[in-house]
Structure formats: C-alpha cells, structure tokens
Amino acid sequence: MKYHRKSLAACCAVFFALVLVSQVHAGPPRDTYLPIRTLQEAESLRPQKLVAVSCGNCGTVSFFTTGSDRSYLHSYTCPLCKTKFVAHTGGGHGKADSEFYYEDKAGHRATLLRHM
C-alpha cells in the first residue's frame, strides 16, 4: 500500500511540474517582424516605429524605435559585437525598387525588420 501511495504522489508531482513548466515563457513577446527589402519601405517608416535589426556578423536581433532624424537609413552598429554596418541600396532600376540592406567591411549583411 505504501508503494502505491509513493508512486501516485511521484506521478502527481511530475504532472504538476510539467504543467507549471509549460506555462513559463522567457524573453520578449513573440511578435511578428517582416524584413524591409526596399529603400521605399525603409523610408516609409514613421518616427517612433518599433523596428529590429538582425546582425549579419553575430546573429543578434536588436530592437529600437525610429527617430525623426532617420539615422537608420544610413548606418547601424550592433550593440553586442560592435560591428558597424553601412546602409546600401541597389539592385533596382529606380529609387522605389532599390534593394535595402546593411553591410559591414567583411561583407556581412544585416537586415532591417519592421513590426507587424
């Protein structure tokens, strides 16, 4: 009888531990971010818009709010690896369809992402 009670207690403890662990979420909320692919999309971002940048060197994703100076159209420096990326546009025939990306001296690309 003691064996069954201990087994039942152990099963209940495992069950409750799994239920509690499955409820825990760490980190920022899982929002959707889409890559900005053209210069026109990057220029259309309004001030105070939440955006993210995926670093092509270390893989870090950092978040920031766009400012009225629109400095994100020129460069980006990764807060973790301190790599400086310069904005590049190209690949299209006109300004509206020009590809937009950041690139460092080693050729790594960083991607600007907009919040959905």
Order of alpha helices (4+ residues) and beta strands (2+ residues): alpha-beta-alpha-beta-beta-beta-beta-beta-beta
